[in-house]
Amino acid sequence: MATLQNKGAGIDKNNKYDRQLRLWGDHGQSSLETARVCLINATATGTEILKNLVLPGVGSFTIVDGQKVQGEDVGNNFFLTVDSIGKSRAQVATELLSELNEDVSGDFLEENVDDLLQKNPAFLSSFTTVIATQLSEKTLLNLGKVLWERNIPLVVCRCYGFIGYLRLVLKEHTIIESHPDNTHEDLRLDRPFNGLKEFCDKLNLDTMNKKDHSHTPWLVLLYKYLQIWEQKHGGKLPSTYKEKTAFKELIKEGLRKNDEGVPDDEENFDEAIKSVNSSLHATSIPSEIQDLFNDPACLELHPESKNFWVMMRALKEFTRNEGLGFLPVRGTIPDMTSDSERYIQLQTVYRDQAEIDALAVAGHVHSLLHTIGRDEPLKPDRTKKPGTITDSEIKTFCRNAAFLNVVRCRSLQQEYDHDIIYLEELSRHLIDEESPDEGDDTVLYVLLRAADKFFAEFNHFPGYFDNTVDADVPKLKACLNKLILDWGLSSTIKDDYIQEICRYGASELHSVSAFMGGVTAQEVIKVITGQFVPINNTFIYNAQRQTSTTITL
């Protein structure tokens, strides 16, 4: 195996990676920079994926490819040139990709993956993630088995004419920072904690001067008027549309009026009224988190348990005890009209409570670590045992407690064994395929599987040779019908689809490869950083219709 080192010196990474640091932070970038990625086959799709990993600064990559550059490679792969025809495809692609980022080191191994799996499968054990492109079904299943046994994430990507296919193969992927798009602020107005009560109760709206009154944070205003509302409604919060409308009118009555009886223009009151619907929601533990509390991995801890599950168990213990049935306070508040002093004080109130809750969770974490025998520093003969959990990890976990997520994918072998759950899911997606404008693109997955069956029988893909396109149509149809019959599905697939697959001839179109390269690299980064929620588990792209489908197989 050859290595190409191209490390730069004296580069300001904060400026270089500024935009992505805003997405996944220093710790996410650190995970990316220490990752080791292996690409199987430097195809157009493969090099597009690597390009989108090299640019943001993945630690290192290795290309495994035993092919020489051919004319068709130069036609669709921007990282190969006419001068490289006849040369090692792995080497040429590695050299050109390495030029994109001097922080990244590139390696290559000029060997066929089938030979590698037979002679030295342990070679793959050192990688953070393995990406496979354009592999035959048999080779893919062998690769998937090796990586599944070693618990190494496998990302499969394939471009076939106007079809893009992506499959994530992960035993278990835990996500602490899922970065949900739309979330309610964790304000606890329905369950105010002591610090919030003390801060708000000491402020008297009636005795404030005009300036202080108009600069009281709207969060405090909501708290104050909720006290009045609860006194009039037996301690119940406004919940229905009618009640919330009445509550808004109650807030309006608090506006100061001038000598002519006209209400003052107080922006903080306007903000309070606008925030009623979004802020007055019941504090509760999401059902997804309750499910994780009851997960066997949470209930049955052992010395090799992931830090995630130890903290999850500690979180459960917290909700049973100090949390009084609720998750830790998140510790953040939105921006609002206010004088700086009171806003900072209010911000500190929430931060202090978040700190108190995190310390309580940390106490449970350390107790659990002691119980399972992981409270001692690692010794040379215990290198396989996970280490202790830092306070920083616990704080991050608590801050994201409402958004924790776990993705578990089926192995490729399980998918190809076609159990009843798999077939029901597949059938559900195929039900409308006779009206393709109404259905999704799962039919393309079935066609790809039929093309693989064709390859296994005839040793080439349908339509691969120009003079066999028409002759391959009935052969592919026979393969497809047998596949559907074996699966016990009742769906029928139009002949138009079959003819299109034969016209594609297993070609890689650069436009499709470029799109799938971006999508796949995004999923790889999610897996490496442990942030954002990856797909579970199959993504299919239809370039003709510019639509996509995600399905669990």
C-alpha positions as CSV (number, residue, x, y, z in Angstrom):
1,M,0.0,0.0,0.0
2,A,1.3,3.4,-0.9
3,T,0.8,6.6,1.1
4,L,0.6,10.2,0.0
5,Q,1.1,12.7,2.8
6,N,0.2,16.3,2.1
7,K,0.0,17.9,5.5
8,G,0.0,21.7,5.7
9,A,1.5,23.8,8.4
10,G,0.5,27.0,10.0
11,I,-3.0,27.1,8.6
12,D,-5.7,28.8,10.6
13,K,-8.3,26.0,10.7
14,N,-10.9,28.2,12.5
15,N,-11.0,30.4,9.4
16,K,-10.6,27.6,6.9
17,Y,-13.5,25.5,8.4
18,D,-15.5,28.4,9.8
19,R,-18.9,27.4,8.2
20,Q,-18.8,23.8,9.2
21,L,-17.6,24.6,12.7
22,R,-20.8,26.4,13.1
23,L,-22.7,23.2,12.2
24,W,-20.9,20.6,14.3
25,G,-18.5,22.6,16.5
26,D,-14.9,21.9,17.6
27,H,-15.7,18.4,18.9
28,G,-17.4,17.4,15.6
29,Q,-14.5,18.8,13.6
30,S,-12.1,16.9,15.8
31,S,-14.0,13.6,15.2
32,L,-13.8,14.3,11.5
33,E,-10.1,15.1,11.5
34,T,-9.3,11.8,13.4
35,A,-11.5,9.6,11.1
36,R,-10.0,7.1,8.8
37,V,-12.2,6.4,5.7
38,C,-11.8,3.6,3.3
39,L,-13.3,3.8,-0.2
40,I,-13.9,0.6,-2.2
41,N,-13.5,1.5,-5.9
42,A,-12.5,5.0,-7.3
43,T,-15.5,5.2,-9.6
44,A,-17.1,8.5,-10.5
45,T,-19.5,8.1,-7.5
46,G,-16.7,7.1,-5.2
47,T,-14.4,10.0,-6.0
48,E,-17.4,12.4,-5.7
49,I,-18.0,11.1,-2.2
50,L,-14.4,11.4,-1.2
51,K,-14.2,14.9,-2.6
52,N,-16.9,16.0,-0.2
53,L,-15.1,14.4,2.7
54,V,-11.6,15.7,1.8
55,L,-12.7,19.3,1.5
56,P,-14.1,19.6,5.1
57,G,-11.0,17.9,6.4
58,V,-11.4,14.2,7.1
59,G,-8.3,12.8,8.7
60,S,-7.3,10.3,6.1
61,F,-8.6,8.2,3.3
62,T,-7.6,5.0,1.6
63,I,-8.8,3.9,-1.8
64,V,-8.9,0.1,-2.5
65,D,-9.2,-0.5,-6.2
66,G,-7.5,-3.1,-8.4
67,Q,-8.7,-1.5,-11.7
68,K,-6.7,0.4,-14.3
69,V,-8.1,3.7,-15.7
70,Q,-10.1,3.1,-18.9
71,G,-11.5,5.5,-21.4
72,E,-15.0,5.3,-19.9
73,D,-13.6,6.3,-16.5
74,V,-12.2,9.5,-18.0
75,G,-15.5,10.3,-19.6
76,N,-17.4,10.5,-16.3
77,N,-14.8,11.0,-13.6
78,F,-13.5,14.5,-13.0
79,F,-10.6,13.0,-10.9
80,L,-9.1,11.0,-13.8
81,T,-7.5,12.4,-16.9
82,V,-6.7,11.1,-20.4
83,D,-3.0,10.9,-19.4
84,S,-3.9,8.4,-16.7
85,I,-5.4,5.8,-18.9
86,G,-3.7,2.4,-18.2
87,K,-2.5,3.6,-14.8
88,S,-3.7,2.5,-11.4
89,R,-7.2,4.0,-10.8
90,A,-6.6,4.0,-7.1
91,Q,-3.3,5.8,-7.3
92,V,-4.4,8.5,-9.8
93,A,-7.6,9.3,-7.9
94,T,-5.6,9.4,-4.6
95,E,-3.1,11.9,-6.0
96,L,-5.7,14.3,-7.4
97,L,-8.0,14.1,-4.4
98,S,-5.1,14.8,-2.1
99,E,-4.5,18.1,-3.8
100,L,-7.9,19.4,-2.6
101,N,-6.8,19.7,1.0
102,E,-3.3,19.7,2.4
103,D,-4.6,18.8,5.9
104,V,-5.7,15.3,4.6
105,S,-3.5,12.3,3.9
106,G,-4.4,9.9,1.2
107,D,-3.4,6.2,0.8
108,F,-4.2,3.7,-1.9
109,L,-4.1,-0.1,-2.2
110,E,-4.1,-1.4,-5.8
111,E,-6.0,-4.7,-5.1
112,N,-9.3,-6.1,-6.0
113,V,-11.7,-6.1,-3.0
114,D,-12.6,-9.8,-3.5
115,D,-8.9,-10.7,-3.1
116,L,-8.6,-8.5,-0.1
117,L,-11.6,-10.1,1.6
118,Q,-10.1,-13.5,1.0
119,K,-6.5,-12.9,1.9
120,N,-6.6,-10.1,4.5
121,P,-10.0,-9.0,5.8
122,A,-8.4,-7.6,8.9
123,F,-7.1,-4.8,6.8
124,L,-10.5,-3.1,7.1
125,S,-10.5,-3.2,10.9
126,S,-8.5,0.0,11.3
127,F,-11.1,2.2,9.5
128,T,-13.7,4.4,11.1
129,T,-16.0,4.0,8.1
130,V,-16.0,2.0,4.9
131,I,-17.7,3.3,1.7
132,A,-18.4,0.8,-1.1
133,T,-19.4,1.8,-4.6
134,Q,-20.5,-0.2,-7.7
135,L,-20.0,-3.6,-6.2
136,S,-21.7,-6.8,-7.3
137,E,-24.2,-8.4,-5.0
138,K,-22.0,-11.3,-4.0
139,T,-19.0,-9.1,-3.2
140,L,-21.2,-6.6,-1.3
141,L,-22.6,-9.3,0.9
142,N,-19.1,-10.7,1.7
143,L,-17.9,-7.2,2.5
144,G,-21.0,-6.5,4.6
145,K,-20.5,-9.7,6.7
146,V,-16.8,-8.9,7.4
147,L,-17.6,-5.3,8.6
148,W,-20.8,-6.3,10.5
149,E,-18.8,-8.8,12.5
150,R,-16.2,-6.1,13.3
151,N,-18.9,-3.5,14.1
152,I,-17.5,-1.1,11.4
153,P,-20.1,1.2,9.7
154,L,-20.6,0.4,6.0
155,V,-22.0,3.0,3.6
156,V,-23.1,1.5,0.2
157,C,-23.6,3.9,-2.7
158,R,-24.5,3.0,-6.3
159,C,-25.4,5.0,-9.4
160,Y,-27.1,3.1,-12.2
161,G,-28.1,5.4,-15.1
162,F,-30.7,7.8,-13.6
163,I,-30.9,5.9,-10.4
164,G,-29.1,6.7,-7.2
165,Y,-29.0,4.2,-4.3
166,L,-27.6,4.6,-0.8
167,R,-27.6,2.1,2.1
168,L,-26.3,2.6,5.6
169,V,-25.3,-0.5,7.5
170,L,-24.9,0.2,11.2
171,K,-25.4,-2.2,14.2
172,E,-26.1,0.7,16.5
173,H,-25.5,4.4,16.1
174,T,-26.2,6.7,19.1
175,I,-26.8,10.4,18.6
176,I,-26.6,13.0,21.3
177,E,-26.6,16.2,19.2
178,S,-29.4,15.5,16.7
179,H,-29.9,19.2,16.0
180,P,-33.7,19.1,15.4
181,D,-35.1,21.7,13.1
182,N,-38.2,22.8,15.1
183,T,-38.2,22.6,18.9
184,H,-40.0,24.3,21.7
185,E,-37.9,26.3,24.1
186,D,-37.5,24.6,27.5
187,L,-38.9,27.4,29.7
188,R,-40.7,25.4,32.3
189,L,-43.5,28.0,32.7
190,D,-45.9,25.3,33.6
191,R,-43.4,23.8,36.1
192,P,-41.3,26.8,37.3
193,F,-38.2,25.7,39.3
194,N,-37.2,27.5,42.5
195,G,-34.6,29.8,40.9
196,L,-37.1,31.0,38.3
197,K,-39.8,31.6,40.9
198,E,-37.4,33.6,43.1
199,F,-36.2,35.8,40.2
200,C,-39.7,36.6,38.9
201,D,-41.4,37.0,42.3
202,K,-39.0,39.7,43.3
203,L,-39.9,41.9,40.3
204,N,-43.0,44.0,40.8
205,L,-44.6,45.3,37.5
206,D,-46.9,47.7,39.4
207,T,-44.0,49.7,41.0
208,M,-41.7,49.8,38.0
209,N,-40.9,53.0,36.2
210,K,-41.9,53.3,32.5
211,K,-38.5,52.2,31.2
212,D,-38.2,49.2,33.4
213,H,-41.8,48.2,32.7
214,S,-41.2,48.3,28.9
215,H,-37.9,46.4,29.2
216,T,-39.0,43.5,31.4
217,P,-38.3,40.2,29.6
218,W,-41.5,38.7,28.0
219,L,-40.7,35.5,29.8
220,V,-41.2,37.2,33.1
221,L,-44.4,38.8,31.9
222,L,-45.8,35.4,30.9
223,Y,-44.8,34.0,34.4
224,K,-46.5,37.0,36.1
225,Y,-49.8,36.8,34.2
226,L,-49.9,33.0,34.5
227,Q,-50.0,33.5,38.3
228,I,-53.0,35.7,37.9
229,W,-54.6,33.3,35.4
230,E,-54.1,30.3,37.7
231,Q,-55.7,32.1,40.6
232,K,-58.8,32.7,38.6
233,H,-58.9,29.2,37.0
234,G,-58.2,26.8,39.8
235,G,-54.5,26.5,39.1
236,K,-54.9,25.4,35.5
237,L,-53.0,26.8,32.6
238,P,-54.7,28.1,29.4
239,S,-54.7,25.1,27.0
240,T,-57.5,25.6,24.4
241,Y,-57.5,28.2,21.7
242,K,-60.3,30.1,23.5
243,E,-58.4,30.1,26.8
244,K,-55.1,31.2,25.2
245,T,-57.0,34.0,23.4
246,A,-58.4,35.1,26.7
247,F,-54.9,34.9,28.3
248,K,-53.6,37.2,25.6
249,E,-56.3,39.7,26.4
250,L,-55.2,39.5,30.1
251,I,-51.7,40.4,29.1
252,K,-52.9,43.3,27.0
253,E,-54.6,44.7,30.1
254,G,-51.2,45.1,31.7
255,L,-50.0,47.7,29.1
256,R,-49.4,51.1,30.6
257,K,-51.7,53.9,29.3
258,N,-51.0,57.5,28.7
259,D,-53.0,60.4,30.0
260,E,-55.5,60.0,27.2
261,G,-56.1,56.3,28.0
262,V,-54.2,55.0,25.0
263,P,-52.0,52.0,25.7
264,D,-48.2,52.6,25.4
265,D,-46.3,50.9,22.6
266,E,-44.4,48.3,24.7
267,E,-42.5,45.8,22.5
268,N,-42.0,43.3,25.3
269,F,-45.7,42.9,25.8
270,D,-46.1,42.3,22.1
271,E,-43.5,39.6,22.3
272,A,-45.2,38.0,25.3
273,I,-48.5,37.8,23.4
274,K,-46.8,36.4,20.3
275,S,-45.0,33.8,22.5
276,V,-48.1,32.4,24.2
277,N,-48.8,29.6,21.8
278,S,-45.2,28.5,21.5
279,S,-44.2,28.9,25.1
280,L,-47.3,27.5,27.0
281,H,-46.8,23.8,26.3
282,A,-46.7,21.0,28.9
283,T,-43.3,20.0,30.1
284,S,-43.0,16.2,29.5
285,I,-40.6,13.5,28.5
286,P,-40.9,12.7,24.8
287,S,-42.2,9.2,24.0
288,E,-38.9,8.5,22.0
289,I,-36.9,9.1,25.2
290,Q,-39.2,6.9,27.2
291,D,-38.6,4.2,24.7
292,L,-34.8,4.6,25.2
293,F,-35.3,4.4,29.0
294,N,-36.9,1.0,28.4
295,D,-34.3,-0.2,25.9
296,P,-32.4,-3.3,27.0
297,A,-29.1,-1.5,26.4
298,C,-30.2,1.0,29.1
299,L,-31.6,-1.5,31.5
300,E,-28.8,-4.0,31.3
301,L,-25.5,-2.1,31.7
302,H,-22.2,-4.0,31.6
303,P,-18.5,-3.0,31.6
304,E,-18.5,-2.7,27.8
305,S,-21.7,-0.5,27.6
306,K,-21.3,2.6,25.5
307,N,-21.0,5.9,27.4
308,F,-24.3,6.9,25.7
309,W,-26.2,4.1,27.5
310,V,-24.6,4.7,30.9
311,M,-25.7,8.4,30.7
312,M,-29.1,7.3,29.4
313,R,-29.5,5.1,32.5
314,A,-28.3,8.0,34.7
315,L,-30.8,10.3,33.0
316,K,-33.6,7.8,33.8
317,E,-32.5,7.7,37.5
318,F,-32.5,11.5,37.5
319,T,-36.1,11.8,36.2
320,R,-37.2,9.3,38.9
321,N,-35.5,11.3,41.7
322,E,-34.2,14.9,41.5
323,G,-36.0,15.6,38.3
324,L,-39.4,14.9,39.8
325,G,-40.5,13.2,36.6
326,F,-38.9,15.6,34.2
327,L,-35.6,15.9,32.1
328,P,-32.8,18.3,33.1
329,V,-33.4,21.9,32.3
330,R,-31.8,22.7,29.0
331,G,-30.4,26.0,30.2
332,T,-31.0,28.3,27.3
333,I,-33.5,31.1,26.6
334,P,-34.4,32.9,23.4
335,D,-33.4,36.5,22.6
336,M,-36.0,39.1,23.8
337,T,-36.5,42.8,24.4
338,S,-35.0,43.6,27.7
339,D,-32.4,45.6,29.5
340,S,-29.0,43.8,29.5
341,E,-28.9,43.4,33.3
342,R,-32.2,41.6,33.7
343,Y,-31.8,39.5,30.6
344,I,-28.3,38.3,31.8
345,Q,-29.8,37.6,35.2
346,L,-32.6,35.6,33.7
347,Q,-30.2,33.7,31.5
348,T,-28.1,32.9,34.5
349,V,-31.1,31.5,36.4
350,Y,-31.7,28.9,33.6
351,R,-27.9,28.2,33.3
352,D,-27.6,27.7,37.0
353,Q,-30.5,25.2,37.1
354,A,-29.1,23.4,34.1
355,E,-25.8,23.1,36.0
356,I,-27.5,21.8,39.1
357,D,-29.4,19.2,37.1
358,A,-26.2,18.1,35.2
359,L,-24.4,17.7,38.5
360,A,-27.2,15.4,39.7
361,V,-27.0,13.4,36.5
362,A,-23.2,13.2,36.9
363,G,-23.7,11.7,40.4
364,H,-25.8,8.9,38.9
365,V,-23.2,8.4,36.1
366,H,-20.3,8.0,38.6
367,S,-22.4,5.6,40.7
368,L,-23.3,3.5,37.7
369,L,-19.7,3.4,36.5
370,H,-18.7,2.1,39.9
371,T,-21.4,-0.5,39.8
372,I,-20.2,-1.9,36.5
373,G,-16.5,-1.6,37.4
374,R,-15.5,1.3,35.2
375,D,-14.6,3.9,37.8
376,E,-10.9,3.1,37.8
377,P,-8.4,4.6,35.3
378,L,-7.6,2.4,32.4
379,K,-4.6,0.1,32.9
380,P,-2.4,-1.4,30.1
381,D,-4.2,-4.8,30.4
382,R,-7.7,-3.2,30.2
383,T,-7.3,-1.2,27.0
384,K,-10.5,-2.6,25.5
385,K,-12.7,-1.3,28.3
386,P,-14.2,2.1,27.7
387,G,-12.9,4.9,30.0
388,T,-14.8,7.2,32.3
389,I,-17.2,9.8,31.2
390,T,-16.2,13.5,31.4
391,D,-18.3,16.3,32.9
392,S,-18.3,18.0,29.5
393,E,-19.9,14.9,28.0
394,I,-22.5,14.8,30.7
395,K,-23.4,18.4,30.3
396,T,-23.8,18.0,26.5
397,F,-25.9,15.0,27.1
398,C,-28.2,16.8,29.5
399,R,-28.5,19.8,27.2
400,N,-29.8,17.5,24.5
401,A,-31.7,15.1,26.7
402,A,-35.0,15.7,24.8
403,F,-33.5,15.0,21.4
404,L,-31.4,11.9,21.9
405,N,-31.7,9.3,19.2
406,V,-30.5,5.8,18.3
407,V,-30.4,4.3,14.8
408,R,-30.2,0.6,14.4
409,C,-30.0,-0.8,10.9
410,R,-30.4,-4.4,9.7
411,S,-27.4,-6.1,8.2
412,L,-27.3,-6.6,4.4
413,Q,-27.6,-10.3,5.0
414,Q,-30.8,-9.8,7.0
415,E,-32.1,-7.6,4.2
416,Y,-31.4,-10.2,1.6
417,D,-33.0,-12.9,3.7
418,H,-36.4,-11.2,3.2
419,D,-38.2,-11.8,6.5
420,I,-41.9,-11.0,6.8
421,I,-41.3,-7.5,8.3
422,Y,-39.0,-6.6,5.4
423,L,-41.5,-7.9,2.8
424,E,-44.4,-6.0,4.4
425,E,-42.5,-2.8,4.3
426,L,-41.5,-3.4,0.7
427,S,-45.0,-4.3,-0.4
428,R,-46.4,-1.2,1.3
429,H,-44.1,1.1,-0.7
430,L,-44.8,-0.8,-4.0
431,I,-48.6,-0.7,-3.7
432,D,-49.0,2.3,-6.0
433,E,-46.4,1.4,-8.6
434,E,-48.9,1.0,-11.4
435,S,-49.5,4.7,-11.0
436,P,-45.9,5.9,-10.7
437,D,-46.9,9.6,-10.3
438,E,-48.7,8.6,-7.1
439,G,-46.2,6.0,-5.7
440,D,-42.7,6.4,-4.5
441,D,-39.4,5.3,-6.1
442,T,-39.0,1.9,-4.2
443,V,-39.7,0.2,-7.6
444,L,-36.2,1.3,-8.6
445,Y,-34.8,-0.7,-5.7
446,V,-36.6,-3.8,-6.9
447,L,-35.2,-3.2,-10.4
448,L,-31.7,-2.8,-9.1
449,R,-32.0,-6.1,-7.3
450,A,-33.3,-7.7,-10.5
451,A,-30.3,-6.3,-12.4
452,D,-28.0,-7.9,-9.8
453,K,-29.8,-11.2,-10.4
454,F,-29.3,-10.8,-14.1
455,F,-25.6,-10.1,-13.5
456,A,-25.2,-13.3,-11.4
457,E,-26.7,-15.3,-14.2
458,F,-25.2,-13.8,-17.3
459,N,-22.0,-12.2,-15.9
460,H,-22.9,-8.7,-17.2
461,F,-25.5,-6.2,-16.5
462,P,-28.6,-5.8,-18.8
463,G,-27.8,-3.6,-21.7
464,Y,-24.1,-3.3,-20.9
465,F,-23.2,-4.2,-24.5
466,D,-24.9,-2.0,-27.1
467,N,-25.9,-4.9,-29.3
468,T,-27.7,-6.8,-26.5
469,V,-30.1,-4.1,-25.2
470,D,-33.2,-5.5,-26.9
471,A,-32.2,-9.1,-26.3
472,D,-31.7,-8.4,-22.6
473,V,-35.2,-6.9,-22.0
474,P,-37.0,-10.3,-21.8
475,K,-34.1,-11.8,-19.8
476,L,-34.3,-9.0,-17.2
477,K,-38.1,-9.3,-17.1
478,A,-37.8,-13.0,-16.3
479,C,-35.3,-12.2,-13.6
480,L,-37.6,-9.6,-12.2
481,N,-40.7,-11.8,-12.2
482,K,-38.8,-14.6,-10.5
483,L,-37.6,-12.2,-7.8
484,I,-41.1,-10.9,-7.1
485,L,-42.4,-14.4,-7.0
486,D,-39.6,-15.5,-4.6
487,W,-40.6,-12.6,-2.4
488,G,-44.3,-13.4,-2.5
489,L,-45.3,-10.0,-3.7
490,S,-48.3,-9.3,-5.8
491,S,-47.0,-6.1,-7.4
492,T,-46.5,-5.7,-11.1
493,I,-43.9,-3.5,-12.7
494,K,-44.4,-1.8,-16.0
495,D,-42.3,-2.9,-19.0
496,D,-41.2,0.7,-19.4
497,Y,-39.2,0.4,-16.3
498,I,-37.5,-2.8,-17.5
499,Q,-36.6,-1.2,-20.9
500,E,-35.1,1.8,-19.1
501,I,-32.9,-0.4,-16.9
502,C,-31.6,-2.1,-20.1
503,R,-31.0,1.3,-21.7
504,Y,-29.0,2.4,-18.7
505,G,-26.5,-0.4,-19.2
506,A,-25.2,0.1,-15.6
507,S,-23.7,3.4,-16.7
508,E,-22.6,6.0,-14.2
509,L,-23.7,9.5,-15.2
510,H,-21.6,12.2,-13.7
511,S,-24.5,14.4,-12.7
512,V,-26.1,11.6,-10.8
513,S,-22.8,10.6,-9.2
514,A,-22.2,14.2,-8.1
515,F,-25.6,14.4,-6.5
516,M,-25.2,11.1,-4.7
517,G,-21.7,12.0,-3.7
518,G,-23.0,15.0,-1.8
519,V,-25.8,13.0,-0.2
520,T,-23.6,10.1,0.8
521,A,-20.8,12.3,2.2
522,Q,-23.4,14.1,4.3
523,E,-24.5,10.7,5.8
524,V,-20.9,9.7,6.4
525,I,-20.2,12.9,8.3
526,K,-23.2,12.3,10.4
527,V,-21.9,8.8,11.3
528,I,-18.4,10.1,12.0
529,T,-19.3,13.1,14.1
530,G,-22.2,11.4,15.9
531,Q,-24.3,14.5,15.1
532,F,-27.6,14.9,13.2
533,V,-29.7,11.8,12.5
534,P,-28.7,9.6,9.5
535,I,-31.1,7.9,7.3
536,N,-32.5,4.5,8.4
537,N,-31.5,2.8,6.2
538,T,-32.1,3.1,2.4
539,F,-32.3,6.2,0.2
540,I,-33.3,6.0,-3.4
541,Y,-33.0,8.9,-5.9
542,N,-34.9,9.1,-9.2
543,A,-33.0,11.6,-11.3
544,Q,-35.6,11.5,-14.0
545,R,-38.3,12.8,-11.7
546,Q,-35.9,14.5,-9.3
547,T,-37.6,12.7,-6.4
548,S,-36.3,10.5,-3.6
549,T,-37.6,8.0,-1.1
550,T,-36.2,6.7,2.2
551,I,-37.3,3.2,3.2
552,T,-36.3,0.9,6.1
553,L,-35.2,-2.4,4.7
